[in-house]
Amino acid sequence: MKSSNPLKEQLWQLSQDYIEQYQQKHGRLPIADLDTESVSPCQVKSIEDEKTTWQTVKITESLDFSNIEKALELTIHTDFVDYFCTLYADGINAKTEDGKLSLLFAWNHDDFLRLQENIIGHILMKQKLKQPITLFFAVTDEEDMILSLNNESGEIWVERVGCKPHKKLANSMAEFIAQLAFDL
């Protein structure tokens, strides 16, 4: 019997609620740019102007961050691993009382590998600057502002790229996700 994972279940439900509300508002699935060299299991139907409709898909392959953990001799927070290893999707636009944001997800396996490269670069930058290790998972509507998870505590913070986190948004990923509203 497979044990349940509340954060993974919460992420999946969030994605399904987003798709449902998007369809109710727009009468169709969300749209993403079509890249014929980066096919995704999320793609549903190509439409005009090099666009495709998409919906979230549960990741069934085994994905993890063990390569990063081994190379950098650190442990990636389980909430971050669960976040990026649960589903393939395009960005999900949301908002909090602090402003608009786009939750980042891997579009496909190759995108997950690119994400890992970016995470390595981010961690190395944090180490060089002697700052706490944070792991980004969303961008905001403010230039150079990202949302990140503190790798030590699991807290969710706003930070300017290259700077220390400056505003705590939630004590955990689950708490943060629970406070989101969609920006459709």
C-alpha positions as CSV (number, residue, x, y, z in Angstrom):
1,M,0.0,0.0,0.0
2,K,1.4,3.4,-1.0
3,S,1.5,6.0,1.8
4,S,0.0,9.4,1.1
5,N,1.9,12.6,1.0
6,P,-0.1,15.6,2.1
7,L,2.0,18.1,0.2
8,K,1.9,16.2,-3.0
9,E,-1.8,15.8,-2.7
10,Q,-2.2,19.5,-2.0
11,L,-0.1,20.4,-5.0
12,W,-2.1,18.0,-7.2
13,Q,-5.4,19.5,-6.0
14,L,-4.1,23.0,-6.5
15,S,-3.3,22.2,-10.1
16,Q,-6.7,20.6,-10.7
17,D,-8.5,23.6,-9.2
18,Y,-6.5,25.9,-11.4
19,I,-7.3,24.0,-14.5
20,E,-11.0,23.9,-13.6
21,Q,-11.3,27.6,-12.7
22,Y,-9.3,28.5,-15.8
23,Q,-11.7,26.5,-18.0
24,Q,-14.7,28.1,-16.3
25,K,-13.4,31.6,-16.9
26,H,-12.0,31.1,-20.4
27,G,-14.0,28.2,-21.8
28,R,-10.8,26.2,-22.6
29,L,-7.7,24.8,-21.0
30,P,-4.7,27.1,-20.3
31,I,-2.4,28.0,-23.2
32,A,1.4,27.7,-23.4
33,D,3.9,28.4,-26.1
34,L,4.4,25.4,-28.4
35,D,8.0,24.3,-28.7
36,T,8.2,21.3,-31.1
37,E,11.7,20.4,-29.7
38,S,10.4,20.3,-26.1
39,V,7.3,18.2,-26.1
40,S,5.5,17.8,-22.8
41,P,3.1,15.2,-21.5
42,C,1.0,18.2,-20.5
43,Q,0.3,19.2,-24.1
44,V,-3.3,18.6,-25.1
45,K,-3.9,20.2,-28.4
46,S,-1.9,22.5,-30.7
47,I,-3.7,25.7,-31.6
48,E,-2.9,28.6,-33.9
49,D,0.1,30.9,-33.4
50,E,2.4,28.2,-32.1
51,K,0.4,27.7,-28.9
52,T,-0.8,24.6,-27.2
53,T,-3.4,23.9,-24.6
54,W,-2.2,22.1,-21.6
55,Q,-3.2,20.4,-18.3
56,T,-1.2,19.1,-15.4
57,V,0.1,15.6,-15.5
58,K,1.3,13.5,-12.5
59,I,4.9,12.6,-12.7
60,T,5.2,8.8,-12.8
61,E,8.9,8.5,-13.5
62,S,11.4,8.6,-10.6
63,L,12.7,12.1,-10.2
64,D,14.8,13.5,-7.4
65,F,17.6,15.8,-6.5
66,S,20.1,13.2,-5.2
67,N,22.6,14.3,-7.9
68,I,22.7,17.8,-6.5
69,E,22.7,16.6,-2.9
70,K,25.7,14.4,-3.6
71,A,27.6,16.9,-5.7
72,L,27.1,19.8,-3.2
73,E,27.1,17.7,-0.1
74,L,23.8,18.9,1.3
75,T,20.3,17.6,1.7
76,I,17.5,19.3,-0.3
77,H,14.4,20.0,1.9
78,T,11.7,17.4,1.3
79,D,9.1,20.0,0.6
80,F,11.1,21.3,-2.4
81,V,11.7,17.8,-3.7
82,D,8.0,17.0,-3.4
83,Y,7.1,20.3,-5.1
84,F,9.1,19.7,-8.2
85,C,8.7,15.9,-8.4
86,T,4.8,15.8,-8.2
87,L,3.6,17.1,-11.5
88,Y,4.5,18.5,-14.9
89,A,2.8,21.8,-15.7
90,D,3.3,25.2,-17.2
91,G,3.4,28.1,-14.7
92,I,0.4,28.6,-12.5
93,N,-0.5,32.2,-12.0
94,A,-1.6,33.0,-8.5
95,K,-1.7,35.9,-6.0
96,T,-1.4,36.5,-2.3
97,E,-2.1,39.6,-0.3
98,D,1.5,40.6,-1.2
99,G,1.0,40.5,-4.9
100,K,1.0,38.4,-8.1
101,L,3.3,35.4,-8.8
102,S,3.8,32.5,-11.1
103,L,4.5,29.1,-9.6
104,L,7.2,27.3,-11.6
105,F,7.0,23.7,-12.5
106,A,8.9,21.4,-14.9
107,W,7.3,21.1,-18.3
108,N,8.9,17.8,-19.0
109,H,11.9,15.7,-18.1
110,D,14.4,17.9,-20.0
111,D,13.0,20.9,-18.3
112,F,13.5,19.2,-14.9
113,L,17.2,18.7,-15.8
114,R,17.5,22.4,-16.7
115,L,15.8,23.3,-13.4
116,Q,18.5,21.2,-11.6
117,E,21.2,23.2,-13.4
118,N,19.6,26.5,-12.3
119,I,19.2,25.3,-8.7
120,I,22.9,24.3,-8.6
121,G,23.9,27.8,-9.8
122,H,21.6,29.4,-7.3
123,I,23.0,27.3,-4.4
124,L,26.6,28.0,-5.4
125,M,25.8,31.8,-5.6
126,K,24.3,31.6,-2.1
127,Q,27.3,29.7,-0.8
128,K,29.7,32.2,-2.4
129,L,27.7,35.1,-0.8
130,K,27.7,33.3,2.6
131,Q,23.9,33.5,2.6
132,P,21.4,30.9,3.8
133,I,20.6,28.3,1.2
134,T,17.3,29.0,-0.5
135,L,15.6,27.2,-3.3
136,F,13.4,29.2,-5.7
137,F,10.0,27.9,-6.9
138,A,8.1,31.0,-8.1
139,V,8.7,34.4,-9.7
140,T,6.8,37.5,-8.8
141,D,5.5,40.4,-10.8
142,E,8.3,42.6,-9.4
143,E,11.5,42.4,-11.3
144,D,14.3,40.3,-9.7
145,M,12.0,39.2,-6.9
146,I,11.6,35.4,-6.4
147,L,9.9,33.2,-3.8
148,S,12.1,30.6,-2.2
149,L,12.1,27.9,0.4
150,N,14.7,28.2,3.1
151,N,16.5,24.8,2.8
152,E,17.1,24.6,6.5
153,S,13.7,25.5,7.9
154,G,11.3,25.0,5.0
155,E,9.9,28.5,5.5
156,I,8.8,30.5,2.4
157,W,10.4,33.8,1.8
158,V,10.6,36.7,-0.8
159,E,14.1,37.5,-1.9
160,R,15.7,39.7,-4.5
161,V,18.0,37.6,-6.7
162,G,21.5,37.7,-5.1
163,C,20.3,39.0,-1.8
164,K,19.2,37.5,1.5
165,P,15.5,36.7,1.9
166,H,13.8,39.8,3.4
167,K,10.1,38.9,3.9
168,K,8.7,35.7,5.3
169,L,5.4,34.6,3.8
170,A,4.7,31.3,5.4
171,N,6.2,28.7,7.8
172,S,5.9,25.9,5.2
173,M,5.1,25.1,1.6
174,A,1.8,23.7,2.6
175,E,0.9,26.8,4.5
176,F,1.9,29.0,1.6
177,I,-0.1,27.0,-1.0
178,A,-3.2,27.1,1.2
179,Q,-3.2,30.9,1.1
180,L,-3.0,31.2,-2.7
181,A,-5.7,32.5,-4.9
182,F,-5.6,32.1,-8.7
183,D,-4.8,35.0,-11.1
184,L,-6.8,33.9,-14.1
